[in-house]
């Protein structure tokens, strides 16, 4: 049975789900297209090395980073559903990126528990496990409290302006109940916290948890989450960091994680 999948990159792809030992296997069939001058140019740009200026982060992403971003987003937003078996070749065709960057992206996704590498059987997107999610939250509370308190202490003046802007953005989300805007603001907030905390070890630990947390929320929020309240709690954390108040940032973060734990447990009943 063939389904039309969301667009990846510039093209639409068709995903065929085939049963393999009881596991749905996702196979991608690329649409035929002519190699126009534009497509040749795009392909050349994709495979060109990324230029990095000393002291500055490159505005472009490496092919591995592009592959990771596309696949992670597809898994988190359930375009690749939990329980789906998939291959390196499928992911390569789906993203239009070569096998080596795909393999490197898979290794990172495996470390983040978003992909399972099955010897002799390929790759599997794991099911959502609530017990593991609660265990993750116990760890996340301690690490994220450290990050938020550190950000409140170490953020630059420019970063504090951004935290203040995000606090207002979350407040607007709470008023409008806008889930898309919340997802965008939440991702930006997470990245800014990691940057402002100036702690690469806490950052590494937190990055291992972001994807699973986002996927769980995306899967269950319409049934169990109070989006306006979640947005208000995020706004309180962002404001405390913007104000440079470490204690307030830690307490606001604890209230946020309390809410997420309640939401996670409530999802058992939906």
Secondary structure, DSSP 8 states (H G I E B T S, - for coil): -EEE---BTTB-EEEEEEEETTEEEEEEEE------HHHHHHHHHHHS-----TTS--SS--HHHHHHHHHHHHHHTTSS-TT-EE-HHHHHHHHT--HHHHHHHHHHHHHTTSSEEETTTEEE-----HHHHHHHHHHHHHHHHHHHHHHHHH--HHHHHHHHHHHHHHHHHHHHT-HHHHHHHHHHHHHHHHHHHT-HHHHHHHHHHHHHHHHHHHHHHHHH--HHHHHHHHHHHHHHHHHT-HHHHHHHHHHHHHHHHHHHHHGGG-
